[in-house]
Amino acid sequence: MEQTLFTPQEAAKLLNVSIRSLIHWRLCKKGPKYHKMGGQVRYSKHDLDAFLSQTLVETKSPKIVSEVDV
């Protein structure tokens, strides 16, 4: 099974965050999971997608009252 791995720069661009944010998240043990191979950090597409899913905040929008409802 072959998976695409992204550099921190590529991952930051995909997540629309700065590279410094990714570094900070790694140091704080937050953010997306990553692979470390030979001292190089890489992110899989699957882990980036999972991270985005975990950060999703759903809101309940209030019912909009129209003039017809009044």
C-alpha positions as CSV (number, residue, x, y, z in Angstrom):
1,M,0.0,0.0,0.0
2,E,1.6,3.2,-1.1
3,Q,0.7,6.5,0.6
4,T,1.5,10.0,-0.3
5,L,3.7,11.7,2.3
6,F,3.9,15.5,2.5
7,T,6.8,17.7,3.8
8,P,5.9,20.1,6.7
9,Q,5.8,22.9,4.1
10,E,3.4,21.0,1.9
11,A,1.2,20.0,4.9
12,A,1.1,23.6,6.2
13,K,-0.1,24.8,2.8
14,L,-2.8,22.1,2.6
15,L,-4.0,23.0,6.2
16,N,-3.7,26.7,5.5
17,V,-1.5,27.3,8.5
18,S,2.1,28.5,8.9
19,I,5.0,26.1,9.1
20,R,5.6,27.6,12.6
21,S,2.2,26.4,13.7
22,L,3.0,22.8,12.7
23,I,6.3,23.0,14.5
24,H,4.6,24.4,17.6
25,W,1.9,21.7,17.4
26,R,4.6,18.9,17.2
27,L,6.5,20.3,20.2
28,C,3.2,20.5,22.2
29,K,2.1,17.0,21.0
30,K,-0.9,18.5,19.3
31,G,-1.9,18.8,15.6
32,P,-1.9,16.0,13.0
33,K,0.0,12.8,13.5
34,Y,3.3,12.6,11.6
35,H,6.0,10.2,10.6
36,K,9.7,10.8,11.5
37,M,12.1,9.0,9.1
38,G,15.8,9.6,9.3
39,G,15.2,12.9,11.2
40,Q,12.7,14.1,8.6
41,V,9.1,14.8,9.4
42,R,6.4,13.7,6.9
43,Y,2.6,13.9,7.1
44,S,0.3,11.4,5.4
45,K,-2.8,12.5,3.5
46,H,-4.9,10.2,5.7
47,D,-3.5,11.8,8.9
48,L,-4.1,15.4,7.6
49,D,-7.7,14.5,6.7
50,A,-8.2,12.9,10.1
51,F,-6.9,16.0,11.8
52,L,-9.2,18.2,9.8
53,S,-12.2,16.0,10.7
54,Q,-11.3,16.2,14.4
55,T,-11.2,20.0,14.3
56,L,-14.6,20.3,12.8
57,V,-17.0,22.3,15.0
58,E,-20.6,22.0,14.1
59,T,-23.0,24.7,15.1
60,K,-26.8,24.7,15.3
61,S,-28.1,27.7,13.4
62,P,-31.1,29.3,15.0
63,K,-34.3,29.1,13.1
64,I,-34.7,32.1,10.9
65,V,-38.0,33.7,11.2
66,S,-39.3,35.1,8.0
67,E,-42.2,37.5,7.5
68,V,-44.3,34.6,6.3
69,D,-43.9,32.9,9.7
70,V,-45.0,36.0,11.7
